Amino acid sequence: MIPSLPRPPWLRAATWIYVAAFVGFLFLPLIVVSVFAFNDAPYPAPPWHSFTLDWFVADGSTSRLGLFHDSQLLESIWTSCEVGVWVTLLSVSVGLANALLLGRHEFRGKQLLSVMMLVPLVIPGVILGISILAFASRIAQFGDDSLGLDLGFLRPGLPLVVLGQFSYIATIATLTIRARLARFDRTLEEAALNLGASRAAVFATILLPYLRPALIGTAAVAFLLSFADFNTTLMLVGGDPPLTVLMYGRMHQGATPVLNAVSVFLMIASAALALAMVRRPRD
């Protein structure tokens, strides 16, 4: 429909109802979680009792242990951040290399490689995690039995979690960076080379600044995907659970408003990261 044409009242009303229902579906659960993170009750659900900050700051002296005094939760958040940083570095580096390879060079099997690269995105996370665990464990066992090598990083633990998340996040990074690279005007590189610049200088001063927005955006997306991953992580984790796995275990033990407090903390952190990514410099 052409936007400038008048619309009947029923269509305008239906549009507003749809938008309101969609926004409510997205944000109402987050609002409920946020509200009951401040509820003075031992359960994270209605009815409302009174306002409290115990689920954030209680030190355990009143049988309540808040988020900022819960060492296990804080360690799991740090573990998730540590895994996210490694996954981000690997994904952005390999994604940039893949984008340059697939976008700049022609070779036999290029189309097949491009299609195979998409496979991790369509495989369920649980299946991907189990497959990686079985494959890595067999290699570790073979190295131990036949070669006398201790390949501990292939056993369940944080290194294997990093490899598991990297296996599909690198594909997303490749697609994002390659889309930006496809719009680059290569005559700028040719002009710089004709003026005597080396290929390394051209890459550092022309191509890399052009790709910087895509690299920064890819890094933010990779970190958030890694932080929020559960299915693949659950299959590969060892003795140091990231936050998603720890929260899953806590839910089985009995949910408390501390989990709501964790959710509020993560929403604020994610919103701050998103605002930092979209903020434009004044110049």
C-alpha positions in Angstrom: 0.0 0.0 0.0 1.2 3.5 -0.9 1.9 5.4 2.4 0.5 8.7 1.1 -2.9 7.2 0.3 -5.6 7.5 3.0 -6.4 4.3 4.9 -9.7 3.4 6.3 -10.2 3.7 10.1 -10.4 -0.1 10.6 -7.0 -0.6 8.9 -5.3 2.1 11.1 -6.8 0.6 14.2 -5.7 -2.9 13.2 -2.2 -1.6 12.6 -2.0 0.0 16.0 -3.4 -3.2 17.6 -0.9 -5.3 15.9 2.1 -3.1 16.8 0.9 -2.9 20.4 0.5 -6.7 20.6 3.9 -7.3 19.0 5.7 -4.8 21.4 3.9 -6.3 24.4 4.9 -9.8 23.4 8.5 -8.7 23.2 8.7 -6.5 26.3 6.1 -7.7 28.7 8.1 -10.7 30.0 11.1 -8.5 30.5 9.1 -5.9 32.4 7.6 -8.6 34.7 11.1 -10.1 35.4 12.4 -6.6 36.1 9.6 -5.7 38.5 9.8 -8.9 40.5 13.5 -8.6 40.9 12.6 -5.9 43.5 9.8 -7.9 45.2 10.2 -8.7 48.9 9.2 -12.3 48.6 11.2 -15.6 48.4 9.8 -16.5 45.0 10.1 -14.7 41.6 6.4 -14.4 40.9 3.2 -12.5 42.0 1.8 -11.4 44.2 3.7 -8.2 45.0 4.7 -7.7 48.6 6.9 -4.7 48.9 10.0 -3.1 47.4 13.5 -4.4 48.3 17.0 -4.4 47.0 17.9 -7.6 48.9 18.2 -9.7 45.7 21.0 -7.4 44.6 22.9 -6.4 47.7 22.0 -8.8 50.6 25.1 -10.3 52.1 23.5 -13.5 53.5 23.1 -12.3 57.1 19.3 -12.4 56.7 19.1 -15.8 54.9 19.1 -13.9 51.6 22.1 -13.7 49.4 22.0 -11.0 46.7 23.6 -11.0 43.3 26.6 -8.9 44.2 27.5 -11.1 47.2 26.9 -14.4 45.4 30.4 -15.5 44.5 29.2 -18.5 42.4 27.0 -16.3 40.2 29.7 -13.6 39.9 32.3 -16.3 38.9 29.9 -17.7 36.3 29.4 -14.2 34.8 33.2 -13.7 34.7 33.5 -17.2 33.0 30.9 -16.2 30.4 32.8 -13.0 29.8 36.1 -14.8 29.4 34.6 -17.3 27.0 32.9 -14.5 25.1 36.2 -12.6 24.7 38.0 -15.6 23.3 35.1 -16.5 20.9 34.9 -12.9 19.8 38.6 -12.6 19.0 38.6 -16.0 17.1 35.4 -15.3 15.2 36.3 -11.8 14.1 39.8 -12.8 13.0 38.7 -15.9 11.1 35.6 -14.1 9.8 37.8 -11.4 8.3 40.1 -14.0 6.7 37.2 -15.9 5.3 35.6 -12.8 3.9 38.8 -11.8 2.2 39.3 -15.3 0.8 35.7 -15.8 -0.5 35.2 -12.2 -1.6 38.5 -11.5 -3.3 39.7 -14.9 -4.7 38.5 -17.5 -7.2 39.4 -21.1 -6.7 38.0 -24.6 -7.3 35.4 -25.5 -4.7 34.6 -22.0 -3.7 30.9 -22.5 -4.0 31.0 -25.7 -2.1 33.0 -24.1 0.7 30.5 -21.2 0.9 27.6 -23.7 1.3 29.4 -25.9 3.8 30.2 -22.8 5.9 26.5 -22.4 6.5 25.9 -25.9 7.8 26.6 -25.0 11.5 23.8 -22.4 11.4 21.1 -25.0 10.5 22.3 -27.7 12.9 20.5 -27.6 16.3 22.9 -26.4 19.1 22.4 -29.6 21.1 23.4 -31.8 18.1 26.3 -29.5 17.3 27.5 -29.7 20.9 27.2 -33.5 21.1 29.0 -34.0 17.7 31.9 -31.7 18.8 32.1 -33.5 22.2 32.2 -37.0 20.6 34.7 -36.0 18.0 37.0 -34.1 20.4 36.9 -36.9 23.0 37.9 -39.5 20.5 40.8 -37.4 19.4 41.9 -36.8 23.0 41.6 -40.5 23.7 43.6 -41.5 20.7 46.3 -39.0 21.6 46.4 -40.4 25.1 46.4 -44.1 24.1 48.5 -44.1 21.0 50.7 -41.1 21.2 51.0 -40.5 24.9 49.8 -36.9 24.5 47.6 -35.2 27.1 45.1 -33.3 25.0 43.2 -31.9 27.9 41.8 -29.0 26.0 39.7 -31.5 24.0 38.0 -32.8 27.2 34.8 -31.1 28.5 35.8 -27.6 29.7 36.1 -24.0 28.8 38.5 -24.5 25.8 36.0 -26.9 24.2 33.2 -24.5 25.0 35.1 -21.8 23.1 35.7 -24.1 20.1 32.0 -25.2 20.1 30.7 -21.6 20.1 33.3 -20.5 17.6 32.2 -23.2 15.1 29.0 -21.4 14.3 29.6 -17.8 15.4 32.5 -17.6 13.0 30.0 -18.2 10.2 27.9 -15.3 11.3 31.0 -13.1 11.5 32.1 -14.2 8.0 28.7 -13.3 6.5 28.6 -9.9 8.2 32.1 -8.8 7.2 31.7 -10.2 3.7 28.6 -8.2 3.1 30.5 -5.0 4.0 33.4 -6.0 1.9 31.2 -6.5 -1.2 30.4 -2.8 -1.2 34.1 -1.7 -1.2 35.4 0.3 -4.2 38.6 -1.6 -5.2 39.7 1.3 -7.3 40.9 3.0 -4.0 43.3 0.1 -3.5 44.5 0.2 -7.0 45.1 4.0 -6.8 47.1 3.5 -3.6 49.2 0.7 -5.1 49.9 2.8 -8.2 51.2 5.5 -5.9 53.7 3.2 -4.3 51.9 2.0 -1.2 52.6 -1.6 -0.1 49.8 -4.1 0.2 50.2 -4.1 4.0 49.9 -0.3 4.0 46.8 -0.4 1.8 45.2 -2.9 4.1 45.9 -1.0 7.2 45.1 2.5 6.0 42.3 1.9 3.4 40.6 -1.5 3.7 40.7 -1.9 7.5 39.2 1.6 8.3 36.4 0.8 5.8 35.7 -2.5 7.5 35.9 -1.1 11.0 32.1 -0.6 11.5 31.5 -4.2 10.4 34.3 -5.5 12.6 33.0 -3.6 15.7 29.4 -4.7 15.1 30.5 -8.3 14.5 32.5 -8.3 17.7 29.5 -7.1 19.7 27.2 -9.7 18.1 29.7 -12.5 18.6 30.2 -11.6 22.3 26.4 -11.4 23.0 25.8 -14.7 21.1 28.5 -16.4 23.1 27.3 -15.0 26.4 23.7 -16.2 25.7 24.6 -19.6 24.3 23.1 -22.5 26.2 22.5 -25.6 24.0 26.0 -26.0 22.7 27.6 -24.9 26.0 25.7 -27.4 28.1 27.1 -30.3 26.1 30.7 -29.1 26.3 31.0 -27.5 29.7 33.2 -28.9 32.5 33.6 -27.9 36.1 33.4 -24.1 35.5 29.9 -23.4 34.3 29.1 -20.2 32.4 26.1 -18.1 33.6 23.5 -19.8 31.3 24.4 -23.3 32.6 24.5 -22.2 36.2 21.1 -20.4 36.0 19.7 -23.6 34.4 20.9 -25.6 37.4 19.6 -23.1 39.8 16.2 -23.2 38.2 16.1 -27.0 38.9 16.9 -26.4 42.5 14.2 -23.8 42.9 13.9 -20.3 41.3 14.5 -17.3 43.5 14.3 -13.6 42.7 18.1 -13.6 42.5 17.7 -15.0 39.0 15.5 -12.0 38.2 18.2 -9.7 39.5 20.7 -11.4 37.2 18.3 -10.9 34.3 18.0 -7.2 35.1 21.7 -6.8 35.4 22.2 -8.4 32.0 19.5 -6.4 30.4 21.2 -3.2 31.6 24.6 -4.3 30.5 23.3 -5.4 27.1 21.4 -2.1 26.6 24.6 -0.1 27.5 26.6 -2.2 25.0 23.9 -1.6 22.3 23.8 2.1 23.0 27.6 2.3 22.8 27.6 0.5 19.4 24.9 2.7 17.8 26.2 6.0 19.2 27.7 8.1 16.5 30.6 10.4 17.0 29.8 14.2 17.0 32.0 14.9 14.0 
